[in-house]
Amino acid sequence: MIKSKDYSNPIQILSKIEQEIKKIDINTASTDELLLIFDLIQGWGGVNCRQTYISIRGVAPGRISDPKAFSQNYVKILNLLKVCGSMDQLKQSMVTELVDAVENLDRLSLNFGSKHLFFWSKFWGLNTIFYIYDTRMKAIAKLFSGKNVSYFNYLGFLRNVEKHLSLSEGTAERGIFAFSNNFFTNTNPPKLKSVDKIMDNYQIELAKTFVR
């Protein structure tokens, strides 16, 4: 496992993640090499990753109790990601299969698992970047649409927005995150933050439309 004292800030971790992903061959890599990247991404995600490393009711997580088997299952996810993300157009059945594989990796939900999908797809240069779909983004997507949004539909929505508005890759996801972070609490359902000190009336009214 990585040690916090070895990394002074998130940017340093991010740089290390990119470096390790770009140089590794996942099908010949050792368990330690694979789990270094896994741990780096977990560390970048913050303290909520701790359940992947601590025993619960005396049961150790797979990452600790059987790292070799854990890394092999991790590689299966990555190989599936590479196939899915290399296609010109996403297939719902494959995205569903990918999500199931992530959810089935011991103590890794899509909330954190999508962080792994994001970094690997981005630094591999796949046709599709699999953006982070954590608690905040799921809740905001539901707020926008009025219902739960699947990961497949979330990715499709981002691609359609960027295509329709001629935006560069990643702009839609970053914009939604920034908007939600500025105006909404990180709760489910999200609640509108106090806007008393915000001078941009247009943005305030826009934010309010999502909670009516």
Secondary structure, DSSP 8 states (H G I E B T S, - for coil): ---GGG-SSHHHHHHHHHHHHHH--TTT--HHHHHHHHHHHHHHH-GGGGGGTS-BTTB--HHHH-HHHHHHHHHHHHHHHHHHHHSSS--HHHHHHHHHHHHHSTT--HHHHHHHHHHHHHHHT-SS------HHHHHHHHHHHSS---HHHHHHHHHHHHHHHT--TTHHHHHHHHHHHHHB-SSSS--B---TT---HHHHHHHHGGG-
